[in-house]
């Protein structure tokens, strides 16, 4: 009978105990409005899954989708402003 040995080193909790950097936390904070808008869209979509969609549900999903698009636009425009200010 052959023995089975691991070919890679073990992953320990110590190697995974890495905190996010300040830059990563700032990036998450800047994207938080988009994350919240996407959660609202997901909630609206989930609400329409278990029943036939009526006009109110369709409006709720459309409004949440428009909010996601507007938030993405704002974040993109803000990133462009930051890049152009940084290049000057």
C-alpha positions in Angstrom: 0.0 0.0 0.0 1.3 3.5 -0.9 1.2 6.4 1.4 -0.3 9.7 0.2 1.7 12.8 1.0 0.9 16.5 0.5 2.9 18.1 -2.3 2.2 21.6 -1.1 2.8 23.2 2.2 0.0 23.5 4.6 -2.0 26.8 4.8 -2.2 28.0 8.4 -4.3 30.6 10.0 -1.1 32.7 10.5 -0.6 33.0 6.8 -4.1 34.1 6.3 -4.2 36.7 9.1 -3.7 39.7 6.8 -5.5 42.9 7.4 -6.6 45.1 4.4 -4.4 48.1 3.8 -5.6 51.7 4.2 -5.7 52.1 0.4 -7.9 49.0 0.1 -10.3 50.3 2.9 -10.5 53.7 1.2 -11.3 52.0 -2.2 -14.1 50.0 -0.5 -15.4 53.2 1.2 -15.5 55.0 -2.2 -17.4 52.1 -3.8 -19.9 51.7 -0.9 -22.7 53.7 -2.7 -22.4 51.3 -5.6 -22.4 48.3 -3.4 -25.5 49.5 -1.6 -27.3 50.3 -4.9 -26.4 46.8 -6.2 -27.8 45.3 -3.0 -31.1 47.2 -3.4 -31.3 45.9 -7.0 -30.7 42.4 -5.9 -33.3 42.7 -3.2 -35.8 44.0 -5.7 -35.0 41.1 -8.1 -35.3 38.5 -5.3 -38.7 39.9 -4.4 -40.0 39.3 -7.9 -38.7 35.7 -8.1 -41.4 34.0 -6.0 -44.4 35.6 -7.5 -45.5 37.0 -10.9 -44.2 40.5 -11.4 -46.7 43.2 -11.3 -46.3 46.9 -12.3 -45.1 47.9 -8.9 -42.4 45.2 -8.9 -41.3 46.1 -12.4 -41.0 49.8 -11.4 -39.0 48.8 -8.3 -36.5 46.8 -10.3 -36.2 49.5 -13.0 -35.7 52.2 -10.4 -33.0 50.1 -8.6 -31.3 49.4 -11.9 -31.3 53.1 -12.8 -29.8 53.8 -9.4 -27.0 51.3 -10.0 -26.3 52.9 -13.4 -26.3 56.4 -12.0 -24.0 55.4 -9.2 -21.6 53.7 -11.6 -21.6 56.9 -13.7 -20.8 59.1 -10.7 -18.0 56.8 -9.6 -16.5 56.8 -13.1 -16.7 60.5 -13.4 -15.2 60.9 -10.0 -12.3 58.6 -11.0 -11.7 60.7 -14.1 -11.6 63.9 -12.1 -9.1 62.4 -9.7 -6.9 61.1 -12.5 -6.9 64.4 -14.3 -6.1 66.3 -11.1 -3.3 63.8 -10.4 -1.8 64.3 -13.9 -1.7 68.1 -13.6 
